[in-house]
């Protein structure tokens, strides 16, 4: 029991701190994400109006590659549930404080 508690406390502490940091940074970066979203919307609008041409097969292939990379990142996180739980709590706290 004495060997398990420090490991769990370590995971909870690191997860909570990491979640707080990610939440705080996410809240600060949201303005940049909104600007990028507006630019993407403008590109989609121009592509729909035939002002620019979009290679949709290349776009889908690129998005699929990013999705595979994201899944490889999420798989180890899901295997450590105490870390993920404290990460989510820290994330919510960081979003609220930031």
ABEGO torsion letter per residue (X at the ends): XAAAAAAAAAAAAAAAAAAAAAAAAAAAAAAAAAAAAAAAAAAAAAAAAGABBBBAAAAAAAAAAAAAAAAAAAAAAAABAAAAAAAAAAAAAAAAAX
